[in-house]
């Protein structure tokens, strides 16, 4: 698409007509792909559950390394993310 724009600019400088048909077709295909990806996305709060899982793993690693303070913090963060994913946090 960028090349099409460059070609249009070059044609304009030379005073020639330029057809944007190919550009519009590509743009339509791109928009269709974006719409499809939105349909395929996970449920809205799935990011919070993914984060909770990551924090659980970090808590396990910290505990395994003997760092109980960090393990507790990561566990609390995991709990907060789970609450957020269930819509139980207002802020």
Secondary structure, DSSP 8 states (H G I E B T S, - for coil): -HHHHHHHHHHHHTT-----HHHHHHHHHHHHHHHHHHHHS--TTHHHHHHHHHHHHHHHHHHHTT-HHHHHHHHHHHHHHHHHHTT----
